Amino acid sequence: MSNIITVKNLTKKYGDKTTVKGISFTVKEGEVFGILGPNGAGKTTTLEMIEALRPIDGGSVILDGLDVQKKPSEVKKIIGIQLQSTAFFDKLTLKEQLRMFNSLYDSQSDPDVLLAEVQLTEKSKSYVENLSGGQRQRFSIAAALVNQPRVLFLDEPTTGLDPQARRNLWELIQQIKEKGITVVLTTHYMDEAELLCDRIAIMDNGKIMTINTPENLVKELISRGFKKKQRVEQANLEDVFIDLTGKDLRD
Amino acid sequence: MKFNTRYFRTIGALTSAYTRRFFRDKTGLFFTFLFPLLFLFIFGYLNSGNTSLNFDVAVINSSDSAFAEQFEKQLRENDTFTVSDAATTFDEAKERMGRSELDTIIELPAGFGDINEKGQPSGSIVVYYAEASPQSGQTVAAVMEQALDGINTELGQPTPPLTVEQKPTSVSGLSAFDYVFSGLLGFTVLSLGIFGLANQFPAEKKTGALRRLRASPISAAQLVFANMLYYMLIGIISLVLMVLVALYVFDFNMRGDWFQLGVVAIISIILMFGFGLAIGGWAKNETQSAALTQIVALPMMFLSGIFFPRFLMPDWLQSVTAFLPLTPVIDGMRMIMTEAKTLIDIAPQLGLIAIWIIVIYAIAIRVFRWD
């Protein structure tokens, strides 16, 4: 697999403070790449520099052969972005929003098909402000797909969602991956990273601590002699919750 | 940057999205369209002397006949008229009419009331009225005719010896409503341009809607053009509504060219939109923009001649306020509407507007922030 994103010595400074300290990594075409880390680790800043939304203070990002610093608008044409705070215009129906995004990207996606993909067909005439949290996240993914992007960026897509909506979004992300779209996401949930991501970068204090597949990361830790308190349980509380409330999506 | 059809199609799509949202926002609609109309009604009724049944007149009696003296005395006793003695000569009275202090001038010319060859009083009364308000002239003349008709009937002549003549007088001044109306149009352009965008952009920054647009390949210029078209559209609708009310409710008398007024209105909207753009583009949140909007808009509101005429200000203040951005807007519109001036005549005003446009857009481009 070839690399679709190559990040080299990427740096971001705010005054005296360096929030992203010369990080380097690559994302392979077609994989789901996760960036994990505590709040303030620099995940969102890193993502926004790659997305050409924030000026790069040092280093470089090459996305599908394009230098992000030199050709920001070319880059924006081939990526889909779902921002952390999902924001859309109010008083515009979902279908109208998608039509508007179509013309912003000069693309010809069918709004109905996109809405069907994210299970929002019956909401096509609703306003965004009347959607639930999960529906809103799904819609923002639909909006990020209008230009049939090569890479989809998702910034904490499941934060604040109920367990059903999270599971539903995981399925959606897996479907997107199956279509061959590269996905780069940030998350605070380890189970989510383990389930979705092919490879994971763990960030802290503006630096990447490690990059590997989830399995290898766990193996590495064990090989260093780590032992977790043995508590073999057949189920956890979330399993109880899903068992009682079902997997069906609530909106 | 390629200026192809795609570039403009994107602008058009964004404009249409903004417009659609606007017409779905009932509160916004109310404040945008009805608020200026409300102002128009309030100030229109306060300033239109035509709606009252009482006329302020000056009586210039140049006749020395006993009949004329008697007639003047009757006029003074008539409840329909308030005879002002402030002006004793015709020129003085005309000046006062120019300032809307008088509605008409009634002249009893020399020889009025003299006894003719049939032994009866004869002559013609002249009612002078300001061109801008023919209604008052007509009404006063009608009342005069009625009074004279009574005498004529008594005299029983086939051709009435006593008649009334009406003479429109072009006075340099304006009717009170005309003055207020151009100011109110200016007020609408000002509030729409400045308050509109200065609120909208910070709100979109807060929700992140602007950020989402920025994530797409759209350029800042496209965003600005789309908004400008959108504000121009609602601005024109609002101004047309006001003009319709002025014409049909307040008998506004348009003396200039509608097309040229439209040109000034559009240029003015572009200018005021620039102020909104600079404030809204710079401000990170609504608190910042609200404060700055007040600082920018209030001086214009009170010193550019919206609520009271600049010619009543002391000279030094007049010369300072002449350079406020809203002053040439209001003056330009007023000169076209009430003095039938053309775009060439108001070149100084247009020039000042152009300078302000260059200045404010240069500032707006520098201070614009996406978030």
Chai-1 contact restraints between the chains, C-beta under 6 A:
chainA,res_idxA,chainB,res_idxB,connection_type,confidence,min_distance_angstrom,max_distance_angstrom,comment,restraint_id
A,S73,B,P217,contact,1.0,0.0,6.0,A-B,restraint_1
A,K76,B,P217,contact,1.0,0.0,6.0,A-B,restraint_2
A,K77,B,P217,contact,1.0,0.0,6.0,A-B,restraint_3
A,I81,B,A215,contact,1.0,0.0,6.0,A-B,restraint_4
A,S85,B,G208,contact,1.0,0.0,6.0,A-B,restraint_5
A,A87,B,T207,contact,1.0,0.0,6.0,A-B,restraint_6
A,A87,B,G208,contact,1.0,0.0,6.0,A-B,restraint_7
A,A87,B,A209,contact,1.0,0.0,6.0,A-B,restraint_8
A,A87,B,R212,contact,1.0,0.0,6.0,A-B,restraint_9
A,F89,B,R21,contact,1.0,0.0,6.0,A-B,restraint_10
A,F89,B,A209,contact,1.0,0.0,6.0,A-B,restraint_11
A,K91,B,R21,contact,1.0,0.0,6.0,A-B,restraint_12
A,K91,B,R24,contact,1.0,0.0,6.0,A-B,restraint_13
A,L92,B,R21,contact,1.0,0.0,6.0,A-B,restraint_14
A,M100,B,A13,contact,1.0,0.0,6.0,A-B,restraint_15
A,M100,B,A17,contact,1.0,0.0,6.0,A-B,restraint_16
A,S103,B,R9,contact,1.0,0.0,6.0,A-B,restraint_17
A,S103,B,T10,contact,1.0,0.0,6.0,A-B,restraint_18
A,S103,B,A13,contact,1.0,0.0,6.0,A-B,restraint_19
A,L104,B,T10,contact,1.0,0.0,6.0,A-B,restraint_20
A,L104,B,S216,contact,1.0,0.0,6.0,A-B,restraint_21
A,L104,B,I218,contact,1.0,0.0,6.0,A-B,restraint_22
A,Y105,B,S216,contact,1.0,0.0,6.0,A-B,restraint_23
A,D106,B,R6,contact,1.0,0.0,6.0,A-B,restraint_24
